[in-house]
Amino acid sequence: MATSAATGDKYRDYLTEEDIKNTKWNFGPPNYDDVNQLFEEGRTNIWPEGSPEEKVQRLVKTWEMELVHKADPNQYKTLDAKKFKLSVNGIKFLTLEEMIKIGGSYNVFLQTSLPKSLRFYDPDEETADSSQTLFKSTFARGFALEILELYSGPPKIVYKFRHWGFMEGPFKGHAPTGQKLEVFGIGIFELDENSKVVKVEFFSDRGELLAGLIKGKTLDNSTEATPSGCPLMSG
């Protein structure tokens, strides 16, 4: 069921009618109706409202919304844009400015040291716009997120997460399979004295996602070629 603009999104903060009107957006105001339905149909836990798990799940979803969709870092409410830094799989921490230069969330999470000849998704060649367009067409209903377990609470939050979606659109010349793709991992959020996120670390196997995206047959009119060699080498 869709949530009214006046009350905002059921699982994210700062999406009321007033917030939407007064926020500068990268791609226009986000609509989470489809992914919320996917989330409700596929989640493994229903955390009670106000529970530590529900609060962290809401924080992570809201943080992701701001990072991807808000155009002005000065309007971020979940994180301190000046102090914020993020690392994926132990690779060096990136500032917000560096993340923007790389091209946003997908390019940050899919950073790799693989040679270019082995990359069937190359974050160096994608922009924030192209990556968003690609993954939105591949996962037409979105890529849902749930918190599976919470190991510690603020100011240092450690949790196990699950991302999932259905490959219902093509990806880089590979036909959609319709299969559910899942990614599991660990997230670590550190909050400052003002309860703003200042440091984030993620640990997950990006190969679990990328391998599933090239299972479909190569489309006849595709100019994309699957790289030779093993695409799941650590990177």
C-alpha positions in Angstrom: 0.0 0.0 0.0 1.3 3.4 -0.9 2.0 5.9 1.8 0.6 9.4 1.5 3.0 12.3 0.8 1.8 14.0 4.0 2.9 11.2 6.3 6.0 10.2 4.4 7.5 6.8 3.8 6.8 3.9 6.2 10.4 2.8 6.6 12.4 6.1 6.0 12.4 9.5 7.6 12.5 12.9 6.0 10.1 12.1 3.1 7.0 14.0 4.2 5.3 16.4 1.8 7.2 19.3 3.4 10.6 17.5 3.2 10.0 16.6 -0.5 9.1 20.2 -1.4 12.1 21.7 0.4 14.8 19.2 -0.7 17.1 19.4 -3.7 16.9 15.9 -5.4 19.4 14.3 -7.8 16.7 12.5 -9.8 13.5 14.0 -8.5 11.8 12.8 -5.2 12.3 9.1 -4.7 9.3 6.8 -4.6 9.7 3.6 -2.6 6.3 2.0 -3.0 7.5 -0.9 -5.2 10.6 -1.7 -3.1 8.6 -1.4 0.1 6.2 -4.0 -1.2 9.1 -6.2 -2.2 10.5 -5.7 1.3 7.2 -6.7 3.0 6.7 -9.7 0.8 10.3 -11.0 1.2 11.6 -10.0 4.6 12.4 -12.7 7.1 11.8 -10.6 10.2 9.1 -8.1 11.2 10.8 -6.0 13.9 8.5 -4.4 16.4 8.2 -0.7 16.0 10.6 1.1 18.4 12.8 -2.0 18.9 16.6 -1.6 18.5 16.5 -3.6 15.2 13.7 -1.5 13.8 15.4 1.7 14.7 18.7 0.6 13.0 16.9 -0.7 10.0 15.1 2.7 9.6 18.4 4.6 10.1 20.2 2.6 7.4 17.3 2.9 4.9 17.1 6.7 5.5 20.8 7.1 5.3 20.9 5.3 2.0 18.0 7.4 0.7 19.8 10.7 1.6 23.2 9.5 0.2 21.7 8.5 -3.2 18.9 11.0 -3.7 19.7 14.2 -2.0 21.7 16.6 -4.2 22.9 19.0 -1.4 25.0 17.4 1.3 24.0 20.3 3.6 20.5 18.8 3.6 21.7 15.4 5.0 20.1 14.8 8.4 21.4 11.3 9.2 25.1 12.0 8.7 27.7 14.7 9.1 28.8 15.5 5.6 32.1 17.1 6.7 33.3 14.2 8.9 31.7 11.3 7.0 33.9 8.5 5.6 33.1 5.1 4.2 35.0 1.9 3.4 34.0 -1.3 1.6 35.7 -4.6 2.3 38.6 -3.0 4.1 39.6 -0.8 1.2 40.7 2.7 2.1 38.1 5.1 3.5 36.5 7.6 1.1 35.2 11.0 2.0 31.9 12.2 0.7 33.6 14.3 -1.9 35.6 11.3 -3.1 32.4 9.1 -3.3 30.7 11.7 -5.4 33.7 11.8 -7.8 33.6 8.0 -8.1 30.0 8.2 -9.2 27.8 7.4 -6.3 26.7 4.3 -4.4 26.9 1.5 -7.0 30.3 2.5 -8.2 31.6 2.8 -4.6 30.3 -0.6 -3.6 31.5 -2.3 -6.8 35.1 -0.9 -6.7 37.6 -3.5 -7.8 41.3 -4.0 -8.5 40.6 -6.4 -11.3 42.2 -5.7 -14.7 39.8 -4.0 -17.0 39.8 -7.0 -19.3 38.1 -9.0 -16.5 35.4 -6.4 -15.6 31.9 -6.9 -16.9 30.9 -4.0 -14.7 33.5 -1.3 -14.6 32.9 1.4 -12.0 35.6 3.5 -13.7 33.5 3.8 -16.8 30.1 4.4 -15.2 28.6 7.7 -13.8 26.1 8.1 -11.1 23.4 8.6 -13.7 24.4 5.6 -15.8 24.7 3.2 -12.9 21.4 4.3 -11.4 19.7 3.8 -14.8 21.3 0.4 -15.3 20.4 -1.1 -11.9 16.9 0.4 -11.9 16.2 -1.3 -15.2 17.7 -4.6 -14.0 15.9 -4.6 -10.7 12.6 -3.0 -11.7 11.0 -3.4 -8.3 14.2 -2.3 -6.5 16.7 -3.9 -4.3 15.3 -4.4 -0.8 17.2 -4.3 2.5 16.6 -5.8 5.9 18.5 -6.1 9.1 18.9 -9.7 10.0 20.7 -9.4 13.3 21.9 -6.5 15.5 25.1 -7.1 17.4 25.6 -3.8 19.1 23.8 -0.5 19.3 24.8 3.2 19.3 27.2 4.9 19.2 28.8 1.9 17.3 26.2 -0.1 15.5 27.2 -3.5 14.1 24.6 -5.5 12.2 24.1 -8.3 9.6 22.1 -7.3 6.5 20.4 -8.9 3.6 19.8 -7.2 0.2 17.7 -8.9 -2.4 15.8 -8.3 -5.7 14.6 -10.0 -8.8 16.5 -9.7 -12.1 13.6 -8.7 -14.3 15.6 -6.6 -16.8 18.8 -7.1 -18.8 22.3 -6.3 -17.4 25.2 -5.4 -19.7 24.0 -7.5 -22.6 22.7 -10.4 -20.5 19.1 -11.4 -20.6 17.0 -11.2 -17.4 16.6 -14.5 -15.5 13.8 -13.5 -13.2 15.7 -15.1 -10.4 16.1 -13.6 -6.9 19.6 -12.3 -6.2 20.7 -11.9 -2.6 23.7 -10.3 -0.9 24.5 -10.8 2.7 27.0 -8.8 4.7 28.0 -6.9 7.8 27.6 -3.2 8.3 29.3 -1.0 11.0 28.0 2.5 11.6 29.7 4.9 14.0 27.7 7.9 15.3 29.0 11.1 16.9 27.8 12.9 20.0 25.0 14.4 17.9 23.8 10.9 16.7 25.1 11.7 13.2 26.7 9.0 11.1 30.4 9.8 10.7 32.0 6.4 9.7 30.6 3.4 7.8 32.2 0.1 6.9 30.6 -2.6 4.8 31.9 -6.2 4.4 30.2 -8.4 1.7 30.9 -10.5 -1.3 30.1 -8.4 -4.4 30.6 -11.5 -6.5 27.3 -12.9 -5.2 25.5 -10.1 -6.9 27.6 -9.8 -10.1 27.7 -13.6 -10.8 23.9 -13.7 -10.8 23.7 -10.8 -13.2 25.5 -12.7 -16.0 23.7 -16.0 -15.7 21.2 -15.1 -18.5 22.0 -15.7 -22.1 23.9 -13.1 -24.1 21.4 -11.0 -26.0 21.7 -11.2 -29.8 21.9 -7.5 -30.3 24.4 -6.9 -27.5 27.7 -5.3 -28.0 28.8 -6.3 -24.5 31.2 -9.1 -24.1 31.6 -11.2 -21.0 35.3 -10.9 -19.9 37.4 -14.0 -20.1 38.8 -15.4 -16.9 37.2 -15.6 -13.4 35.0 -12.5 -12.7 34.8 -13.4 -9.0 38.5 -12.9 -8.2 38.9 -10.8 -5.1 39.2 -7.1 -5.9 
